[in-house]
C-alpha cells in the first residue's frame, strides 16, 4: 500500500485557516483522504491574499493546501450553515481553527458537529487552548513564540529579540494535529470492532507545541533555575558549537562530545588549547565559551570554507557551509532526496512530506477558491447514501 492509499475513502472537512489546521488536513490529504476545504465567504482562507503569487495563487496558500477541493460558504447564512452540517454528516474528520468565541457564536462546535454525526472526529486548533484562560487569548505563531518564552533565547546575546523565521509553531502544531487524528481514527476503528465506536475531540494548541519544542532547555531551567541564554548558533550543552567566518563565507562546526575536541584542535592546529585548563572539560569550555570562540574564530578566518570542510571532514568533525536558500536548493543531496516534486496540474510543484519518499502522494495542487462547488454539493447525497448502506 502506498502512502496515498493509507486513508483512501476517508473524508476530511478543513474549516481551518492560515497554517496549522490546513497543514494537518494536507498531511491527511497526502495520505489519500478526500479533503474538502470549506472556505468562509467572501474571501476564503486568509492566506489566499498573502504575496507572492504564481498564476494568481498565493504561494503561502499553495504550501499547505494541496490535495484538497474547495467550496465557499457563508457561515452567517442559514442555508449555507445547513450545507456545512450536511457535509459534516458525510465526514470522518472536521478540522477547525475558529478564533475564541466564533465557533460558539456560529453554532459550529464539537457538540454541534457530534449531534449531526456522532462518529465524527473533530480537531480544534488554537493558540492557547479552550480552557477558561486560554479561550480568551487569540494568537498567531509569532505571538505564541513571544509569550511562551521561545523567543527569549533566540538570536545573539545583546541583539534585539527575534522570532524563529519559519512558522515553526503553526507547522509543528499541524503535525501534532495530524498525529492526534491518526490516533483517534485508530481508536474509533478499534472501538467499532467492539461495538463501541464514536467520535472524539482532538485539541492541539500552539502553546503546547512551544513547550515541547523547548524540550531540554525547559527541563534545564526547571532543574537549575537558570534562564536559557541567547547563543546564536551555539548549543547550551556543548562547546565549541557555532558559526565562524572563514575568508570567503561562514561555516558551522558542531562538537558535542569530549573525544571530538582534541581532534578539532589538531585539525585547526591549536595544540595549546587541548592542555589549557579553561578548555579541559565540556563544563569548562561552556564556562569559557567566549574565549574559545575567539580562539577558533581567529584560526578559521585564515582559510576558505572549502579548505576547512576538507580538513574537518578528514578529522571526523561535523561541519558545514552556511548556505543561502538558493545554494541549499541547488545541493545535489536535495535532488537525490527528491524534495521538490512536480504535480501534474501545476508547474511550480511542491515539497514532499518526509514520509513520502518518491513524492507520489502529491496528486493535485492547491485549489482555486470555490472551484469544486458543483462536485462537492452533488456528492453529499451520494456519500450519505453510501455510508448508510
Buried (B, 14 or more C-beta within 10 A) or exposed (E): EEBBEBBEEBBBBBBBBBBBBBBBBBBBBBBBBBBBBBBBBEEBBBBBEEEEBEEEBBBBBBBBBBBBBBBBBBBEEEEBBEBBBBBBBBBBBBBBBBEBEBBEEBEBBBEBBBEBBEBBBBBBBBBBBBEEEBBEBBBBBBBBBBBBBBBBBBBEEEEEEEBBEEBBBBBBBBBBBBBBBBEBBEBBEEBEEEEEBBBBBBBBBBBBBBBEBBEEBBEBBEEEEEEBEBBEBBBBEBBBBBBBEBEEBBBBBBBEEEEBBBBBBBBBEBEEBBEBEBBBEBEBBBBBBEBBBEBBBEBBEEBEBEEBBEBBEEBEBBBBBBEEEEEEEEEEEEEEEEBBBEBEEBEBBBEBBEEBEEBBBBBBBBBEBBEBBEEBEEBBEEBEEEBEE
